[in-house]
Amino acid sequence: MVRDGGQLYTIEGIAAGLLMLLTAYFVLNSTTVYTPGDSHISDMQLEVLGNDALKMMNTPVDNTQPESPLQQIIEKDDGARFRTMFMNLTNNRTGTARDRVQFSANYTYRIENATISLTNTTASVFLTASRPLTGGEHAVKVTQFVIVQKGGDNAGTGGISGNFTRAILVEVLMWRD
């Protein structure tokens, strides 16, 4: 063998080059990692926005009117008023452009029946939607309990006349287009 000392330097240089390339690869990939915690921030913001909107709708406007707008909406099944109020509360921005929050709302209540006292069935009533839910949207659910005076067949009382105080759960699925 003639001058075999250069082979050791060549092998050492190749190994050092590979180490530098692997180090650069790991450093660049570690700085662009998308952490799982960041993926849910927009969902949490949308959920807070929906909860705040429902709480505002469930707060009486002033002392002269004891019922909140949400109580009035549920008692009268006024989906158009709910849609207008909810869209105004959730799509406002400080700029001129409006947000793109869409929703689908319903409410659920327990059916009371005078003949069967152990009935634990519930009914869900569609209230309104800004557009139909197709299933491809990534939606979050917000809920709010509302105490209303609701009676007769519309409230699922089994034909019992009169009004009953009920706790009704309003559920809203929200998503952004």
TORFIRO-195968 format. One line per 2 residues: number of its first residue (from 1); for each residue x, y, z of N, C-alpha, C. Coordinates in pm, whole numbers. Layout:
BEGIN
NUM	X,Y,Z,X,Y,Z,X,Y,Z | ...
# end
This chain:
BEGIN
1	82,-116,0,0,0,0,88,124,0 | 48,211,-81,123,335,-91,39,445,-27
3	92,508,71,32,621,139,-112,591,185 | -131,499,273,-263,463,324,-307,553,439
5	-228,648,484,-266,741,591,-375,837,548 | -389,864,420,-492,955,371,-632,896,379
7	-641,762,381,-771,698,388,-840,728,521 | -766,734,628,-823,762,759,-882,904,762
9	-813,998,701,-865,1135,696,-992,1143,610 | -997,1065,505,-1114,1064,417,-1236,1009,491
11	-1218,899,562,-1329,838,638,-1375,934,748 | -1278,998,816,-1312,1092,921,-1387,1213,864
13	-1350,1259,747,-1417,1372,683,-1559,1338,641 | -1580,1218,588,-1715,1175,549,-1804,1163,672
15	-1752,1106,780,-1830,1091,903,-1866,1229,960 | -1771,1320,958,-1798,1455,1011,-1901,1526,924
17	-1895,1508,794,-1993,1568,704,-2133,1514,729 | -2143,1382,749,-2273,1322,780,-2327,1372,912
19	-2240,1386,1011,-2284,1439,1140,-2335,1583,1127 | -2266,1664,1048,-2312,1803,1029,-2445,1807,955
21	-2463,1724,855,-2590,1720,782,-2704,1674,871 | -2682,1569,951,-2785,1521,1042,-2819,1626,1148
23	-2717,1696,1199,-2741,1801,1298,-2824,1913,1237 | -2790,1957,1118,-2867,2062,1051,-3010,2017,1026
25	-3031,1890,986,-3165,1836,963,-3248,1839,1090 | -3190,1794,1203,-3264,1792,1329,-3294,1932,1380
27	-3201,2025,1363,-3223,2162,1409,-3334,2228,1328 | -3333,2214,1198,-3436,2275,1115,-3573,2213,1139
29	-3580,2084,1158,-3709,2020,1183,-3764,2051,1322 | -3677,2072,1418,-3726,2100,1554,-3780,2242,1566
31	-3740,2333,1481,-3791,2470,1489,-3926,2486,1421 | -3969,2393,1338,-4097,2405,1268,-4199,2304,1317
33	-4180,2254,1438,-4274,2157,1492,-4405,2227,1525 | -4516,2171,1482,-4650,2223,1510,-4701,2148,1633
35	-4701,2214,1746,-4737,2147,1870,-4888,2123,1876 | -4931,2013,1936,-5074,1983,1944,-5153,2089,2021
37	-5091,2158,2115,-5162,2260,2191,-5205,2377,2105 | -5129,2410,2003,-5162,2523,1917,-5282,2494,1827
39	-5308,2369,1799,-5416,2337,1705,-5555,2363,1764 | -5566,2373,1895,-5697,2391,1956,-5723,2534,2004
41	-5629,2624,1979,-5647,2762,2024,-5765,2826,1952 | -5776,2806,1822,-5888,2866,1748,-6021,2805,1793
43	-6022,2676,1827,-6145,2614,1879,-6184,2674,2013 | -6086,2697,2099,-6116,2755,2230,-6166,2899,2215
45	-6108,2974,2122,-6154,3111,2101,-6297,3113,2049 | -6328,3022,1959,-6464,3014,1905,-6563,2972,2013
47	-6521,2881,2101,-6606,2836,2211,-6633,2950,2309 | -6532,3027,2341,-6549,3142,2431,-6641,3245,2368
49	-6626,3269,2239,-6712,3363,2168,-6858,3318,2175 | -6884,3189,2152,-7020,3137,2157,-7078,3141,2297
51	-6999,3104,2398,-7047,3110,2537,-7081,3252,2577 | -6996,3346,2539,-7023,3486,2572,-7150,3536,2503
53	-7170,3498,2378,-7290,3540,2305,-7416,3484,2371 | -7413,3356,2408,-7531,3297,2474,-7555,3359,2611
55	-7449,3389,2686,-7467,3453,2817,-7526,3593,2801 | -7481,3666,2700,-7536,3799,2677,-7683,3791,2637
57	-7717,3691,2557,-7857,3673,2516,-7944,3628,2632 | -7883,3563,2733,-7959,3512,2848,-7957,3611,2965
59	-7916,3733,2942,-7915,3838,3044,-8026,3938,3012 | -8113,3968,3109,-8218,4067,3083,-8159,4201,3039
61	-8231,4268,2949,-8181,4395,2895,-8179,4503,3002 | -8285,4513,3079,-8290,4611,3188,-8385,4559,3296
63	-8403,4638,3400,-8486,4596,3514,-8635,4600,3484 | -8676,4669,3380,-8819,4678,3350,-8871,4549,3287
65	-8783,4471,3231,-8822,4346,3165,-8749,4230,3233 | -8819,4147,3310,-8750,4043,3386,-8696,3929,3301
67	-8749,3910,3182,-8704,3799,3098,-8590,3844,3007 | -8501,3751,2982,-8391,3779,2890,-8440,3757,2746
69	-8369,3811,2649,-8407,3785,2510,-8408,3636,2475 | -8314,3560,2533,-8310,3416,2504,-8433,3345,2560
71	-8480,3386,2678,-8602,3328,2734,-8720,3358,2643 | -8731,3480,2595,-8840,3517,2506,-8833,3440,2375
73	-8714,3420,2323,-8696,3347,2197,-8743,3203,2213 | -8705,3138,2323,-8743,2998,2345,-8893,2986,2369
75	-8951,3076,2447,-9094,3070,2477,-9178,3088,2351 | -9131,3168,2258,-9207,3196,2136,-9157,3120,2014
77	-9057,3035,2032,-8994,2963,1920,-8958,3059,1806 | -8893,3167,1840,-8859,3273,1745,-8717,3252,1691
79	-8705,3162,1595,-8575,3131,1536,-8513,3247,1461 | -8595,3329,1398,-8543,3443,1321,-8476,3544,1414
81	-8536,3569,1530,-8475,3663,1625,-8346,3607,1681 | -8344,3476,1711,-8222,3413,1760,-8111,3427,1656
83	-8143,3398,1532,-8044,3404,1423,-7985,3544,1412 | -8070,3645,1413,-8024,3783,1400,-7935,3823,1517
85	-7980,3795,1639,-7901,3832,1757,-7768,3758,1762 | -7772,3627,1738,-7650,3547,1750,-7550,3586,1642
87	-7597,3608,1520,-7506,3648,1411,-7446,3785,1441 | -7525,3879,1494,-7472,4011,1527,-7367,4004,1637
89	-7389,3919,1737,-7294,3909,1848,-7166,3836,1809 | -7175,3735,1726,-7056,3654,1696,-6977,3702,1575
91	-7037,3776,1486,-6967,3815,1363,-6918,3959,1363 | -6928,4029,1475,-6878,4166,1482,-6726,4166,1490
93	-6667,4262,1422,-6522,4285,1427,-6498,4434,1440 | -6377,4470,1473,-6345,4612,1485,-6327,4676,1348
95	-6294,4598,1248,-6279,4652,1113,-6411,4654,1039 | -6403,4676,909,-6524,4682,828,-6574,4544,788
97	-6484,4448,774,-6524,4313,731,-6584,4236,849 | -6688,4159,822,-6751,4077,925,-6682,3941,930
99	-6694,3876,1045,-6638,3742,1062,-6724,3641,986 | -6676,3517,975,-6746,3415,898,-6797,3301,988
101	-6844,3333,1106,-6894,3232,1199,-7033,3187,1154 | -7049,3056,1142,-7177,2995,1107,-7224,2913,1227
103	-7353,2880,1232,-7403,2806,1347,-7528,2727,1311 | -7560,2632,1399,-7685,2557,1396,-7730,2542,1540
105	-7853,2586,1571,-7899,2590,1710,-8024,2504,1729 | -8031,2440,1844,-8152,2369,1886,-8162,2375,2037
107	-8277,2334,2089,-8290,2328,2234,-8352,2194,2272 | -8317,2150,2393,-8360,2019,2443,-8428,2039,2577
109	-8535,1963,2598,-8609,1971,2723,-8657,1833,2762 | -8691,1817,2889,-8744,1691,2941,-8894,1691,2923
111	-8946,1580,2873,-9090,1566,2852,-9153,1520,2984 | -9251,1597,3029,-9324,1561,3150,-9460,1507,3110
113	-9501,1401,3174,-9630,1340,3146,-9699,1313,3279 | -9823,1358,3294,-9894,1343,3422,-9932,1197,3447
115	-9955,1119,3344,-9998,981,3365,-9881,890,3398 | -9767,921,3347,-9648,840,3375,-9548,930,3445
117	-9531,913,3573,-9446,1004,3650,-9298,970,3637 | -9265,851,3588,-9125,811,3580,-9068,827,3438
119	-9127,911,3359,-9079,932,3223,-8951,1014,3225 | -8847,962,3167,-8720,1033,3157,-8681,1049,3011
121	-8773,1091,2932,-8743,1112,2791,-8725,1260,2764 | -8647,1289,2664,-8623,1427,2625,-8661,1446,2479
123	-8684,1569,2445,-8712,1604,2306,-8619,1717,2267 | -8577,1716,2143,-8490,1820,2091,-8562,1890,1977
125	-8559,2023,1979,-8630,2103,1880,-8528,2188,1806 | -8529,2179,1673,-8441,2264,1592,-8491,2408,1602
127	-8399,2500,1628,-8436,2640,1642,-8408,2717,1513 | -8284,2721,1472,-8247,2791,1349,-8102,2759,1314
129	-8061,2801,1195,-7923,2783,1151,-7888,2894,1052 | -7761,2929,1048,-7718,3028,951,-7702,2964,814
131	-7662,2839,812,-7659,2758,691,-7655,2612,734 | -7694,2519,647,-7698,2378,688,-7559,2324,721
133	-7553,2239,820,-7430,2171,857,-7412,2052,764 | -7303,2050,689,-7282,1944,589,-7202,1827,643
135	-7131,1846,752,-7052,1738,810,-6904,1755,787 | -6865,1841,695,-6723,1864,670,-6663,1974,755
137	-6748,2044,829,-6701,2154,911,-6643,2103,1043 | -6550,2178,1096,-6496,2147,1228,-6569,2236,1328
139	-6673,2182,1392,-6762,2261,1477,-6729,2241,1625 | -6760,2343,1703,-6754,2333,1848,-6896,2355,1902
141	-6924,2295,2017,-7058,2307,2075,-7053,2396,2198 | -7147,2489,2204,-7164,2573,2323,-7307,2554,2372
143	-7324,2556,2504,-7455,2532,2563,-7486,2637,2668 | -7615,2653,2694,-7661,2746,2797,-7797,2697,2847
145	-7812,2684,2979,-7942,2652,3037,-8026,2778,3047 | -8154,2767,3013,-8247,2879,3018,-8370,2833,3095
147	-8414,2913,3191,-8535,2884,3266,-8649,2959,3198 | -8749,2885,3148,-8859,2947,3074,-8993,2897,3127
149	-9097,2973,3098,-9235,2932,3121,-9286,2878,2988 | -9302,2748,2980,-9345,2689,2854,-9444,2578,2887
151	-9554,2575,2816,-9653,2473,2846,-9730,2433,2724 | -9830,2348,2745,-9912,2301,2634,-9838,2196,2553
153	-9894,2161,2438,-9834,2059,2354,-9700,2101,2297 | -9676,2232,2281,-9550,2279,2225,-9431,2246,2313
155	-9454,2230,2442,-9344,2203,2533,-9331,2055,2565 | -9407,1971,2502,-9396,1828,2526,-9456,1785,2658
157	-9563,1850,2701,-9623,1816,2829,-9728,1706,2817 | -9738,1645,2703,-9832,1534,2688,-9977,1578,2687
159	-10007,1698,2639,-10143,1746,2632,-10193,1814,2757 | -10107,1832,2858,-10148,1900,2980,-10152,2049,2951
161	-10263,2111,2988,-10274,2255,2964,-10206,2330,3078 | -10172,2453,3053,-10108,2537,3154,-9959,2551,3128
163	-9899,2644,3200,-9757,2670,3184,-9677,2604,3294 | -9557,2563,3260,-9466,2500,3354,-9331,2568,3344
165	-9266,2583,3456,-9131,2636,3454,-9037,2522,3418 | -8954,2546,3318,-8866,2441,3269,-8724,2493,3255
167	-8630,2404,3276,-8490,2431,3244,-8466,2370,3107 | -8438,2455,3010,-8419,2411,2873,-8274,2433,2835
169	-8214,2334,2772,-8074,2342,2730,-8067,2388,2586 | -8007,2505,2564,-7986,2556,2430,-7847,2512,2385
171	-7839,2443,2271,-7713,2395,2217,-7689,2459,2082 | -7568,2510,2063,-7533,2574,1937,-7402,2513,1887
173	-7405,2462,1765,-7283,2418,1698,-7232,2534,1616 | -7104,2571,1635,-7044,2685,1567,-6922,2641,1488
175	-6902,2704,1374,-6783,2680,1293,-6755,2803,1208 | -6633,2807,1156,-6595,2917,1066,-6585,2862,924
177	-6633,2940,829,-6619,2902,688,-6480,2937,639
# end
